[in-house]
């Protein structure tokens, strides 16, 4: 348990780093802690990283690979809030997860749950992600 706590603390610290590569590492590391409020808050910031879209792309891919409702909900909210540039990189990250050689959870099924979310932004973002996942699969 102490190892997981240390891993979370390290990733949270890296999320605020001026180094884009450390923020990318944070996005990947925090994805498995999406149910922890502090991690979710940091991930939301990394998805819309103001400094480097590589952070956006890698964080979106990591969360799509986790594929839980909580993980995809964060991406959906970011999609709804993103400018065109960030939306392109969020889409690329999701497509990387879906079209890659490693299998990922069924994002379309998770998005199907999220299109009934009480938050309108999440519903819109989930519809976009579902379309991206469908396009990426063929």
SVG drawing of the C-alpha trace seen along z (x, -y; Angstrom):
<svg xmlns="http://www.w3.org/2000/svg" viewBox="-29 -27 40 34">
<polyline fill="none" stroke="black" stroke-width="0.4" points="0.0,0.0 2.8,-2.4 4.3,-1.8 1.0,-2.8 0.8,-5.9 4.3,-6.8 3.6,-6.2 0.5,-8.5 2.4,-11.2 5.2,-11.1 2.8,-11.3 0.9,-14.2 4.2,-16.1 5.1,-15.5 1.8,-16.8 2.8,-20.3 6.3,-20.0 7.6,-22.6 8.9,-19.6 6.5,-18.3 8.0,-14.8 7.4,-14.7 3.8,-15.8 3.4,-13.1 4.7,-10.5 2.3,-12.0 -0.7,-11.5 0.2,-7.9 0.9,-7.3 -2.2,-9.0 -4.6,-7.2 -4.7,-4.2 -5.6,-6.4 -8.6,-8.1 -10.9,-7.3 -8.8,-9.4 -10.1,-13.0 -6.6,-14.6 -5.6,-12.4 -8.8,-13.2 -8.2,-16.9 -4.6,-16.7 -5.7,-14.5 -8.3,-17.1 -5.6,-19.7 -3.2,-17.5 -5.9,-16.7 -6.0,-20.4 -2.3,-21.1 -1.6,-24.7 2.0,-24.1 2.3,-21.0 -0.2,-18.9 1.9,-15.8 0.7,-15.8 -2.9,-16.0 -2.4,-13.2 -0.6,-10.8 -3.0,-11.5 -6.1,-10.9 -4.5,-7.6 -3.7,-6.4 -7.3,-7.2 -8.8,-5.5 -6.7,-2.4 -8.0,-2.4 -11.5,-2.5 -13.5,-2.9 -16.5,-5.2 -14.5,-7.5 -11.6,-7.6 -13.6,-8.2 -15.8,-10.7 -12.7,-12.9 -11.8,-12.7 -15.4,-13.4 -15.5,-16.5 -12.1,-17.7 -13.5,-17.1 -16.4,-19.4 -14.2,-22.1 -11.3,-21.8 -10.4,-24.3 -10.0,-22.8 -6.3,-22.1 -6.7,-20.3 -9.7,-18.4 -7.5,-17.1 -4.9,-15.8 -7.6,-14.3 -9.0,-12.5 -5.5,-11.3 -4.9,-9.9 -8.2,-8.1 -7.6,-6.7 -4.1,-5.6 -5.6,-3.6 -8.3,-2.0 -6.4,-1.4 -3.2,-0.2 -2.0,3.4 -3.0,3.7 -6.6,4.4 -8.5,1.7 -11.8,1.9 -14.9,1.3 -15.0,-2.5 -18.2,-2.6 -20.0,-0.7 -18.6,-3.1 -19.6,-6.1 -23.1,-4.5 -23.4,-4.8 -22.0,-8.4 -24.4,-9.7 -27.0,-9.5 -24.8,-11.4 -26.5,-14.3 -23.8,-16.7 -24.5,-17.9 -20.8,-18.5 -20.0,-14.9 -22.9,-13.7 -21.5,-15.7 -17.9,-14.6 -19.0,-10.9 -20.8,-11.1 -17.6,-12.5 -15.4,-9.8 -17.8,-7.1 -17.6,-8.4 -13.8,-8.5 -13.6,-5.0 -15.9,-3.7 -13.9,-5.4 -10.6,-4.1 -11.9,-0.5 -12.7,-0.5"/>
</svg>
